[in-house]
Amino acid sequence: MMDSLFVRRLIGRASGMLAAPRSRCSSTRLRSTAPTHPARRASHTGNGIRLAAEALEPRAMLAVTATLTGSSLAIALGSASDTATLSSNGTTYTVSGTGLSATQFSAGSVTAVAVSGTAGAGQQFTLSGSGPLAAALSVDSAVESAAISTAVSGASVSLLALATTLGSNITTTGTQTYGGPLTLSSDATLTSNANLSFNSTLDGARNLTLAAGAGAITFAQAVGSSAPLASLRINSAASAAATAAVHLDGSVGGASAYGLTVAGGVNNVSMRAAGSTIANYSGYGMLLYSTTNTKLQNFTVTNSGSCGIYATGLCTSTVVTGNTFQNNVVGAYLYAAEGLALTSGNQFLMNSPSSIGVYVSSQCTGSRVTGNSISGGGSFGVFLSDATGITIGGGAPATANTIGGLSNGFFATGTLTGSSFLGNTVQNGSTGVYLYNTTGLTVGSANQLKNNPLGLYASGSFSNTTVTGNTISDAFYGIYLSSAQGLTFSGSNQIQNNTYGLFATGTLTGTSFDGNTFTSNTNGVLLQDAKSLAFGTTTGNQVLSSSGCGLYALGDNNGTIVKANTFQSNAYGIVLYGAKNTTVNGGNKILSNTVFGLYAGGDSQGTVVQGNQISGNGTNISTSSATGGSFQST
């Protein structure tokens, strides 16, 4: 045990060492030169040292830090208004910012960059440089703004800043999430094999291309509401959905020729929000390649230099509905588009005399154009050119297209096997239906062609083309045939209230009328130099209640046969005046016409009228002024 005397001596020595030395001026106390704790200051008294508490001095903290842990680079913005920049030259990443001198990291040592903030106002992060960032990138929502101007390629990207400006391409193997408002400062391509999620608004007059591979693309808020995108192209995705309006405008410099493009194999696209717009593209407003189960609705597509919408490829269960296509050269162009429905409330408004509402070409099996309105000052409402397997209209009222005010409501030409035009209303234009050299087309049933100067016009060579079950009314010419060969009119077409129900001229070999009804026309049928027409074959036609002639023929009608028809309750049943080589025989019924049943006059060489029932007319038969011909007397 330590001796007590020894302890007392040790304490005494310590006290002596701590005693303040006296100077020559005894009234002056000297401050100890020994280091002191920053929270304390030592002052000396005659008896020793007195410790006095003082306030802590503020420590200067780094506002921005950059720390590499393993291969993860963490950039932290610690205070309000902090700015941080990561610059890449492809081999080196340089981080600088508020309170942080340029700090370099080897690009090969970094696989992930995480930028965090403290919710301080004005915090900004910038990614720039001449080379890409080859790492995953995340910016958290405490950062006020982020600007990305160099390419990023890494595992994933999560940009959650309160506002992000993007001016580069981003490629990831995993997800890309854009949490705050995103503005494009240059054209950008975003590529992934996982989900691309835009959780806030997306703006900027730039071209945006998206490829999500097997992932989904989602737009949770409006696209282009403040600054419409120059274009939007979806190159790959399992699905793509916009729950708010989409706005695209091709009038800006550098815009693509196409507004919204859905590439082949991109299925399950849904853009149906009200108020969406696509305008001013030199090519197509919408471009669809082979997309199934896609729904496009509530768009207004205007001023396309080529087409409002162009669709091609396999489009099973793809529906384009409730849109407005206005002032496009062609409203909709379907080329080899199979299974597409252009339906239910689309409006095609044409302001140019050369424009077309819907143009269809090539094999379009299973596609249908139904329930649309096509109007304006255009040339053609619906134009079929070598279009097979498509249905225009349908049997139910809801499937009918209404086509009005056009030069040609429906025009068809070429091979149209399996195509049909039925249940539609074509009105108030120049020509309701124009057929030229068609094969395999069915016109009818239940089309309403009304108040057009030409209800139906046909010319050229036809095969397996049938006009059946339609109503043609209030025209100057209900049906006008000019050298139309091989065309069949059957199945109770109703031709009524026209100046001329039928006008036929030229070579009409193989063209026939059977089972049709002509009612209340000024003149039911006018044949002028109409050769080889079969008007009536087995059941014949009903020509009734014409205020003028049931049938009027003039000129050389060589090969034309009028057979098995009923001409009843007209002013004149049949008038042949200067009609040569015209055959009226085989059981026609000419009944109860008020002035004449049969009247013939002028050069009638080669004309034969025999074997008909003529009775109950004002004058049954008057042929005395006819020269030549063979006429029955009773």
Residue, then its C-alpha position, 0 to 999 in steps of 0.5 A: m500500500m502506498d505510504s500516506l506521507f508519500v501521497r501528501r508530498l506528491i500532492g504538495r508538489a503538484s500544487g506548487m507546479l500549478a501555482a502561478p508564477r509572479s511577474r515583476c508587475s504583480s498586478t498583471r495576470l498572464r493567460s496560460t499558453a497551454p491548449t484549452h478545450p474549445a468550450r472552455r477558457a482557463s484564467h489564472t488566479g493567485n491560487g491557481i487556474r479557474l475554468a470558465a464556460e464559453a459558447l461553442e464556435p460554429r463549425a463550417m460543414l460541407a454542404v455537398t458530399a460525394t462518397l464512394t462505398g464499394s461501387s456505389l457513389a452517394i452524392a448528398l446535398g445538405s443545405a438549401s440552394d445546394t447544387a451538385t454536378l456530376s460530369s462524365n467524360g466516359t472514363t472519369y466521373t467528376v463531382s463538384g458542388t456547393g462547398l465541394s471541390a472537384t472530386q474524381f472517381s474512376a468510371g469503372s469503379v462506379t456501378a450506381v449513383a444515388v443523389s439525395g437531398t434534404a428538402g431544402a429549397g433550390q437544391q439542384f443536381t446536374l448530370s453532364g459531360s462528353g461521355p455517358l454515365a455507365a451506372a444506375l442513377s437515382v435522384d430522390s424527391a427531396v431534390e428540387s430539380a435535376a437536369i440530365s444532359t448526357a446519356v445514362s446506361g445502367a441497371s435502373v434509373s429513378l428520377l424523383a426530383l420535383a422537376t427534371t429536365l431530360g436532354s439525353n438517351i437513357t438505357t437500362t436493363g431494369t426499370q425507369t421511373y420518372g416521379g416528378p414533372l419531366t421536361l424534354s430539352s432535346d430528342a430522347t430515346l428511353t430503352s429498357n427491358a422493364n417498366l417505364s413509369f411516368n408518374s407526373t406530367l411529361d412536356g417538351a417540344r421534342n421527339l420521344t422514343l420509348a422501348a420497354g421490351a417486356g415491360a409496361i409503359t405508363f403515363a399517370q398524368a398529362v403528356g404535352s399539356s404545357a408544351p406538346l411533344a414533337s412526337l411519341r414513338i413506342n418501339s416495344a412494350a408489353s403494354a402502354a397506358a395513358t390515363a390523362a390526355v396526350h398532346l402532340d404537335g408536329s409544327v415545331g422544327g425537327a419534329s418527326a413526320y409521324g405523331l404517335t407511332v405504335a411499332g409492330g408487336v407493341n400490343n395492349v396500348s390504351m390511350r382514351a383520355a378526353g381532350s387528347t390532340i395530334a396536329n400538324y404532321s407532314g406524314y401521319g398523325m397516328l401510325l399503327y403497325s401490327t398491334t393487337n388489343t389496342k384502344l385509341q379514343n378521344f383524340t382530335v387529329t388535325n392537319s396531317g399532310s398525308c393521313g390522320i391515322y395509318a394502320t397496317g398489319l395484324c390488328t386483332s381487337t384493336v379499336v379506334t373509336g370516338n376520335t375526330f379527324q379533321n382537315n387531313v388529306v386522308g382521314a384514315y388509311l388502312y393498308a393490309a390491316e387485319g382485324l381493326a375496328l374503326t368504329s363508334g363515333n369517329q368523325f371525319l371532317m374534310n375541308s379540302p376538295s381533294s381529301i378522302g375520309v377513309y382509304v382502304s387497300s390490300q387484304c384487310t380481313g376482319s377489319r370493319v369501318t362502322g358507326n362513323s360520321i364522314s362529312g365535309g367538302g372532300s372528294f371521297g368518303v370511303f375509298l376501296s382500292d383492291a381491298t379484300g375482306i373489309t366491312i363498311g357498315g353493318g346490319a344494325p343501326a349502330t354500325a351504319n356510317t353516315i356519309g354526307g356532303l362529298s363528291n363521292g360518298f363511297f368509291a370502289t375499284g379493283t379486287l374486293t373479294g369478301s368486302s361489303f358496303l352495307g347499312n350506311t347512309v350516303q346523302n347530300g353529296s354529288t355521287g352516293v356510290y361510285l363503282y369502277n371495275t370491281t370484283g367480289l364486292t357486295v353493296g347492300s343491303a340496307n344502304q340509304l343513298k339519298n339526295n345525291p344528284l347521282g345515287l349510284y354510278a357504275s362504269g367498267s368491268f365487274s365480276n361477282t359484284t352485287v348491288t342488293g337491298n338498298t334504297i336509292s332516292d331523291a336523286f336526278y339519276g338514281i342509278y347511272l350505268s355507263s358501259a358497266q359490264g357484269l354488274t348485278f342488281s337484285g334483292s329488292n333495291q328500292i329506287q324511288n322519288n328520282t327524276y330517272g330511277l335508272f339511266a343506262t348507256g353504253t355496252l352493258t354485257g352481263t349486267s342485269f336487274d331482277g327483283n328491284t322496285f322503281t316507285s314514284n320516279t319521274n321516269g322509272v327507266l331510261l335506256q339510251d344506246a344501252k347494249s346487252l342489258a338484261f332488265g328483268t330475267t326471272t322474277g323481273n322488276q316492278v316499275l310503278s307510279s312514275s309521273g312520266c314513263g315507266l320505261y323510255a328507250l331511244g337509240d341503238n339498244n342492241g342486245t338489250i332485253v326487257k323481260a318479266n317486269t311489271f309496269q303499272s300505274n305510270a303515266y306511260g308504261i313503255v315508250l320506245y322512240g327511235a329505239k332500235n334493236t330493243t327487245v321487250n318480250g317474255g311476259n312483261k305486264i303493262l297495266s293500268n298506265t294512264v296515257f299509254g301502255l305501249y307507245a312506239g315511234g320513229d326508227s324502230q328497226g330491229t325492235v321486237v315487242q311480243g308476248n307481253q300482257i298489256s291491259g287496262n291502260g288509257t291506250n293499250i298500244s300505239t305503234s303507228s308512228a314507228t318505222g320498222g320493228s315488230f310489235q304485238s297488236t294486243 
